């Protein structure tokens, strides 16, 4: 598994609380004030980081009216790619202020670059990590450029075959990336629960020998919570100030209060997951006395044969374990026994555990 994976100094891995990334995407709605407010809201909700996307409409597509440049189905049906990305992009002239604000208030900000010029811009701002968005997993040149920066690299896998994922990870490693984290992702907006396929998380961890997280586009928090139970070390979720304000991604984004609930629940799930354990926990120790054990339930004279009328398995647990009942019945008492005494081995002639 990737060793010492860190984002801006924060360790991310199986032994660490899940790293929570609040994805701003286009939910700034074209207003830098709203973008800054989103960063504030993410920090207040307890997220570890905010992620933005660094592209321009003309670096991710071209201004064209052809049918292949128009989205046919789904949330953005009928939208031209160029117009959608023009609306959704985070203006490059905002980036310096956004990074400075995040540093000032104490939350990590990083980005997903979509072309070489975006990587250059982010390098100039000392972006602490890079994400390869799901559609870009086939852009090996972009992956290699990000890997060569030496920054931690997160690769999202929506729509990808295992062979494509494997090729992307190999390209990153070949270009010098030492810290790689792969996100299981379903690029459905929103993603139905029955297509989340969380069983992919431990499978990817075993196949790739890297840490695995989740980029979640479902309409709730339960899938992300289940993912952490299954070993996800990072969860990315879109968020907005208010879904009612609209925006390109608002329909499948969490509001700040919901993001806070997600953060709390993910950390509770991590704590609850724990490690394999077959000994009483601290919370259980006081209940050990409520186990059953062998007790004298009727007075017995010295030398009298013990029967089921004299000895039973009852609570509490101060006597011999119940498994010895068959070994004491039919034997004689070494002394007079009183009702309510816990039965001990030296009270029974010839008893040997």
C-alpha positions in Angstrom: 0.0 0.0 0.0 1.1 3.6 -0.7 3.4 4.5 2.2 3.1 7.7 4.2 0.3 9.1 2.0 -0.3 12.6 3.3 -2.3 15.6 2.0 -0.8 18.9 3.3 0.8 17.0 6.2 -2.4 15.1 7.3 -1.8 11.3 7.1 -4.5 9.4 5.1 -4.8 5.7 5.4 -6.4 2.7 7.0 -5.3 3.6 10.5 -6.4 7.2 10.3 -9.9 8.7 10.6 -11.4 9.1 7.1 -10.3 12.1 5.2 -13.3 14.2 4.1 -13.1 16.2 0.9 -15.8 18.8 0.2 -16.0 19.2 -3.6 -17.0 22.7 -4.6 -17.0 22.1 -8.3 -19.3 24.7 -10.0 -21.4 25.4 -6.9 -19.8 28.8 -6.5 -22.3 29.8 -9.2 -19.9 32.2 -10.7 -19.4 34.3 -7.6 -16.1 34.5 -5.8 -17.8 35.6 -2.6 -19.8 32.4 -2.7 -16.7 30.3 -3.3 -15.0 31.9 -0.3 -18.2 31.2 1.8 -18.1 27.6 0.7 -14.6 27.2 2.0 -15.7 28.7 5.3 -18.7 26.4 5.4 -16.6 23.3 4.7 -14.2 24.2 7.5 -17.1 24.8 9.9 -18.6 21.4 9.0 -15.3 19.7 9.9 -14.1 18.7 6.5 -10.4 18.1 6.0 -10.2 19.7 2.6 -12.0 21.6 -0.2 -11.4 20.5 -3.8 -11.9 22.8 -6.8 -11.5 22.1 -10.5 -9.0 23.9 -12.6 -9.9 24.3 -16.3 -11.4 26.7 -18.7 -14.1 25.9 -21.2 -11.6 26.2 -24.1 -9.1 23.9 -22.4 -11.6 21.1 -21.8 -13.6 21.3 -25.0 -14.2 23.6 -28.0 -17.0 25.9 -28.8 -19.0 23.8 -31.2 -22.7 23.1 -32.0 -22.2 19.6 -33.3 -24.5 16.9 -31.8 -21.5 15.2 -30.1 -20.9 18.5 -28.2 -24.4 18.4 -26.7 -25.3 16.3 -23.7 -28.2 14.0 -24.5 -29.4 12.6 -21.2 -29.2 13.1 -17.4 -29.0 16.2 -15.2 -27.5 18.4 -18.0 -29.5 17.1 -20.9 -29.6 19.6 -23.8 -26.6 21.6 -22.6 -23.7 22.4 -24.9 -20.5 21.3 -23.4 -18.8 24.6 -23.9 -21.6 26.6 -22.3 -21.8 24.1 -19.4 -18.1 24.3 -18.7 -18.1 28.1 -19.1 -20.7 28.3 -16.4 -19.2 25.7 -14.1 -15.5 26.5 -14.2 -13.6 28.2 -11.4 -12.0 31.3 -13.0 -8.2 31.2 -12.9 -8.0 34.7 -11.5 -9.8 33.5 -8.4 -7.3 30.7 -7.6 -4.7 32.7 -5.7 -7.3 34.3 -3.4 -9.0 30.9 -2.8 -5.8 29.2 -1.8 -4.8 32.1 0.4 -8.1 32.1 2.1 -8.0 28.4 2.8 -4.6 28.7 4.3 -5.7 31.6 6.4 -8.6 29.8 8.0 -6.8 26.5 8.3 -8.3 24.1 5.8 -6.6 22.4 2.9 -7.5 23.4 -0.6 -6.4 21.3 -3.6 -7.6 20.9 -7.2 -8.2 18.6 -10.1 -6.3 20.0 -13.1 -7.6 19.2 -16.6 -4.7 20.1 -18.9 -1.0 21.1 -18.7 -1.6 24.8 -18.3 -3.8 24.0 -15.2 -1.0 22.0 -13.7 1.4 24.9 -14.3 -1.0 27.3 -12.6 -1.5 25.1 -9.6 2.2 24.4 -9.2 2.8 28.2 -9.0 0.3 28.2 -6.1 1.9 25.3 -4.3 -1.2 23.1 -4.6 -0.6 20.3 -2.0 -2.2 17.5 -4.0 -3.7 16.7 -7.4 -6.7 14.8 -8.4 -7.3 13.1 -11.7 -11.0 13.4 -12.5 -12.8 10.2 -13.7 -13.1 11.2 -17.4 -9.4 12.1 -17.4 -8.2 8.7 -16.2 -7.5 7.9 -19.9 -5.3 11.0 -20.3 -2.0 9.4 -19.6 0.0 12.5 -20.4 -2.0 14.5 -17.8 -1.4 11.8 -15.2 2.3 11.7 -15.8 2.5 15.5 -15.6 0.8 15.5 -12.2 3.0 12.6 -11.1 6.2 14.4 -12.0 5.3 17.2 -9.6 6.0 14.8 -6.7 2.7 15.8 -5.1 0.3 13.2 -3.7 -1.9 12.0 -6.5 -5.6 10.9 -6.3 -7.1 9.1 -9.2 -10.8 8.7 -9.6 -12.2 5.7 -11.5 -15.7 6.5 -12.7 -16.5 4.6 -16.0 -13.1 3.0 -16.0 -12.4 -0.7 -16.7 -9.9 -2.3 -14.3 -7.3 -2.4 -17.1 -7.7 1.4 -17.5 -7.3 1.9 -13.8 -4.2 -0.3 -13.7 -2.7 1.6 -16.7 -3.3 4.9 -15.0 -1.7 3.8 -11.7 1.2 2.3 -13.6 1.7 5.5 -15.5 1.7 7.5 -12.3 4.2 5.2 -10.7 6.4 5.2 -13.8 6.5 9.0 -13.8 7.7 9.1 -10.2 4.5 9.3 -8.1 5.2 7.7 -4.7 1.9 8.6 -3.0 -1.1 7.4 -4.9 -4.7 7.0 -3.7 -7.5 5.6 -5.9 -11.1 6.6 -5.6 -13.9 4.2 -6.4 -16.4 6.3 -8.2 -19.6 5.9 -10.2 -20.1 8.7 -12.6 -23.8 8.9 -12.3 -25.3 12.2 -11.3 -26.9 11.2 -9.1 -25.8 7.6 -8.5 -28.6 5.1 -7.6 -27.8 3.1 -4.4 -28.0 -0.2 -6.3 -25.2 0.9 -8.6 -22.8 2.1 -5.9 -20.9 -1.3 -6.0 -19.0 -0.7 -2.8 -17.6 -4.2 -2.9 -15.2 -2.7 -5.4 -13.4 -0.9 -2.6 -11.7 -3.9 -0.9 -11.2 -5.6 -4.3 -9.3 -2.5 -5.6 -7.2 -2.4 -2.4 -6.2 -6.0 -2.9 -5.5 -5.7 -6.6 -3.6 -2.4 -6.7 -1.9 -2.3 -3.3 -2.9 1.3 -2.8 -5.2 3.1 -0.4 -8.8 3.3 -1.7 -11.4 6.0 -1.1 -14.8 6.9 -2.5 -16.0 9.8 -4.7 -19.7 9.6 -3.9 -22.5 11.0 -6.1 -25.5 9.5 -4.3 -28.2 11.6 -2.8 -27.5 10.6 0.8 -24.7 10.0 3.2 -25.4 6.3 3.8 -23.2 5.0 0.9 -20.2 7.0 2.1 -20.7 5.7 5.6 -20.9 2.2 4.4 -17.8 2.8 2.3 -15.7 3.7 5.4 -17.0 0.5 7.0 -15.6 -1.4 4.0 -12.2 0.3 4.2 -12.4 3.6 2.3 -9.8 6.0 3.7 -11.1 9.2 1.9 -14.6 10.3 1.0 -15.3 13.1 -1.5 -18.7 14.6 -1.7 -20.1 17.6 -3.6 -21.5 20.4 -1.4 -23.2 23.7 -1.8 -24.5 26.5 0.5 -28.2 25.8 -0.5 -29.5 23.4 -3.1 -32.4 25.9 -3.7 -29.9 28.4 -5.0 -29.4 26.2 -8.1 -26.1 25.6 -9.9 -24.7 22.9 -12.2 -24.0 20.4 -9.4 -26.4 21.5 -6.7 -29.0 18.7 -7.2 -26.6 16.1 -5.9 -24.7 18.2 -3.4 -24.9 18.3 0.4 -25.7 21.5 2.3 -23.4 22.5 5.2 -25.5 21.0 7.9 -25.6 17.7 6.0 -21.8 17.9 5.4 -21.3 18.2 9.2 -23.5 15.1 9.7 -21.4 13.2 7.2 -18.2 14.2 8.8 -19.5 13.1 12.2 -20.9 9.9 11.0 -17.8 8.9 9.0 -15.6 9.3 12.0 -18.1 7.3 14.1 -18.1 4.5 11.6 -14.3 4.5 11.6 -14.2 4.3 15.4 -16.9 1.6 15.3 -15.0 -0.5 12.7 -12.1 -1.0 15.0 -10.0 -4.1 14.7 -10.6 -7.9 15.1 -11.2 -8.5 18.8 -12.1 -11.6 20.8 -11.7 -10.3 24.3 -14.0 -8.2 26.5 -13.8 -4.6 25.7 -13.6 -2.0 28.5 -17.3 -1.4 28.0 -18.1 -5.1 28.5 -15.9 -5.8 31.6 -18.5 -4.7 34.1 -21.0 -7.0 32.5 -18.8 -10.1 32.9 -20.3 -10.6 36.4 -23.7 -11.1 34.7 -22.6 -14.3 33.0 -23.9 -17.6 34.4 -21.9 -19.9 36.7 -22.5 -22.8 39.1 -24.2 -21.9 42.4 -25.5 -23.9 45.3 -29.3 -23.4 45.2 -30.3 -25.6 48.2 -28.5 -26.4 51.4 -26.2 -29.4 51.2 -24.9 -31.5 54.2 -21.2 -32.4 54.3 -20.7 -35.6 52.3 -24.1 -35.4 50.6 -24.3 -36.3 46.9 -24.8 -33.2 44.7 -27.8 -33.3 42.4 -29.6 -30.9 40.1 -31.7 -29.9 43.1 -28.5 -28.6 44.8 -26.5 -27.1 42.0 -27.6 -25.0 39.0 -26.2 -22.6 36.3 -27.4 -19.2 37.2 -26.3 -15.6 37.3 -23.9 -14.1 38.5 -20.5 -15.4 37.5 -18.7 -16.0 40.7 -18.8 -19.8 40.7 -17.3 -22.5 38.4 -18.1 -22.1 34.7 -21.3 -23.9 33.7 -19.4 -26.4 31.5 -18.4 -28.2 34.7 -21.9 -29.0 35.8 -21.8 -32.6 34.6 -18.5 -33.2 36.4 -19.8 -32.1 39.8 -23.2 -33.8 39.8 -23.1 -37.2 41.5 -20.0 -36.2 43.6 -20.1 -35.5 47.3 -19.7 -32.2 49.1 -16.5 -31.7 51.0 -18.3 -29.6 53.6 -21.7 -28.3 54.4 -22.8 -25.9 51.6 -25.3 -23.1 52.0 -27.9 -21.9 49.5 -26.5 -18.9 47.6 -22.9 -19.9 47.7 -20.9 -19.9 44.4 -19.6 -23.4 43.8 -15.9 -23.8 43.9 -13.8 -26.8 43.0 -12.6 -27.5 46.6 -16.3 -27.9 47.6 -16.6 -31.0 45.5 -14.8 -34.3 46.3 -12.7 -35.6 43.5 -13.3 -32.5 41.3 -10.5 -31.7 38.9 -10.8 -29.2 36.1 
